[in-house]
Amino acid sequence: MAKTKIAVLVSGGGTNLQALIDAEKAGNIPHGEIALVVASKPGVFALERAAKAGIPSGVVERKSYPDKASFEAALLDVLEQHGIQMIVLAGFMLVLSADFIRHFENRMINVHPALIPSFCGDGFYGLHVHEAALNYGVKVTGATVHFVNEVTDGGKIILQKAVDVLDGDTPEILQKRVMEQAEWIILPQAAEIVAKQLSEA
């Protein structure tokens, strides 16, 4: 069986990347193979995680290119060199253009730290999401894995998992709970769902 070649795009510490690496190692992504990690800036810890796991990696930095189109062309080039069939955005802090997304229609997924359609869209990323949830006073939040389309956080939902909001939560505490109880569980599961569909297509 040919496995679906997956690239994970990262911008920071790579905790979701680690969840994917661990899941693959445990045999929980049988239809997919993490074949490449691409960081949007050099020196991020996610690159060390990739090196430790023996996964090829690269850096495509936005500020190294005069405009978004040439940056995305370079990113596409790196993905094509490695035969990438599917992309997982795991804390990737750049919004990709509709043109780029079309290249990977129904083959690019993202994890968002809330239950879409709540607390999502432009400006909702990182701790901002958890601050908004706490400010609103919701009792349940969670994470969503969805296909990426040209609308920020607007693609078809693949999986969601709910997480309780507890008294005394700060954005940081809530962020950690959502990662541990939702993101790190459903991101590998969703990666396998999509990798399986692609490998059987």
SEFI-436604 format. One record per residue (C-alpha): x, y, z; residue in one letter. Coordinates in steps of 0.05 Angstrom, whole numbers, plus 5000, padded with zeros to 4 digits. Layout:
REM residues N
XYZA;...
REM end
This chain:
REM residues 201
500050005000M;502850684980A;502351165038K;500051885028T;506052355034K;504552895086I;508053555097A;506953905164V;507554665162L;509754985227V;511655665256S;513555515327G;514754985380G;511454425342G;507254095397T;502053885346N;507553635301L;510053215359Q;503052925368A;503152725295L;510152425299I;508152025361D;501651785328A;505351565266E;510551195308K;504950845346A;501850605281G;495851065286N;496851395217I;497650755176P;495651085110H;500151695118G;507551845124E;510352505150I;515252625093A;517053355105L;516653905157V;516854625132V;517855205180A;516055925164S;522156175202K;528955885221P;530855655290G;523955435314V;523754835360F;519254455311A;525354365266L;529054015323E;523153555333R;523353375259A;530953255261A;530252805323K;524852395287A;529152355224G;524152745181I;526953195126P;525553925139S;526354605108G;525155345120V;521355785072V;521356475104E;516356995081R;521057585089K;526157265043S;521357384984Y;519058044954P;511757854954D;506757324975K;506457014906A;513956874902S;513956614974F;508356134957E;511755924892A;517955744933A;513755364983L;510154984928L;516854814897D;519454504961V;513054104969L;513353844898E;520753644905Q;518653184962H;512552904926G;507753174978I;500452984970Q;497453275033M;498853855080I;497553925154V;497754635182L;500154545254A;500855235284G;502755545217F;502056295227M;501456525155L;494956565116V;495756235048L;492556514985S;486556204949A;491156044891D;495755634936F;489955294971I;487055074904R;493354664891H;491554254953F;483954264951E;481153755000N;488353565016R;490154105066M;487754085138I;488454555198N;487354495273V;483755075307H;483455135383P;475955245389A;469454925368L;468155245300I;463955665285P;465555965353S;471756405362F;474556315293C;476256715231G;481157285221D;484857495284G;482956865323F;489456485334Y;493756265392G;491856545460L;486957035429H;482156455418V;482256245491H;481856965516E;475557055474A;472456405500A;473756605573L;471257315562N;464857055532Y;463956585591G;462955925553V;462955295595K;465354845539V;470654975486T;475054495447G;478554405381A;476654305309T;480353995251V;477854245184H;479554265111F;482854925090V;479255355040N;479856095021E;475756305082V;479756325147T;477455725189D;471755645138G;473054965108G;468954325120K;469654045190I;472953365196I;473053255271L;471453635335Q;472653485408K;469753865467A;473754075529V;470754355594D;472455065615V;473855065690L;473355605743D;479855975751G;482155815680D;487056315649T;488056335573P;494755955584E;491655405627I;485855325579L;490555305519Q;494454735550K;488154335567R;485254425497V;491854185467M;492453575512E;485153365512Q;483153545441A;488353795391E;493453245402W;488052715397I;483852935337I;489453215293L;492652535282P;485752205275Q;483852715221A;490552635186A;489251885181E;482051995155I;484552445099V;490852035084A;486551415078K;481751755029Q;487551994987L;491151334987S;484850974964E;482951494912A;
REM end
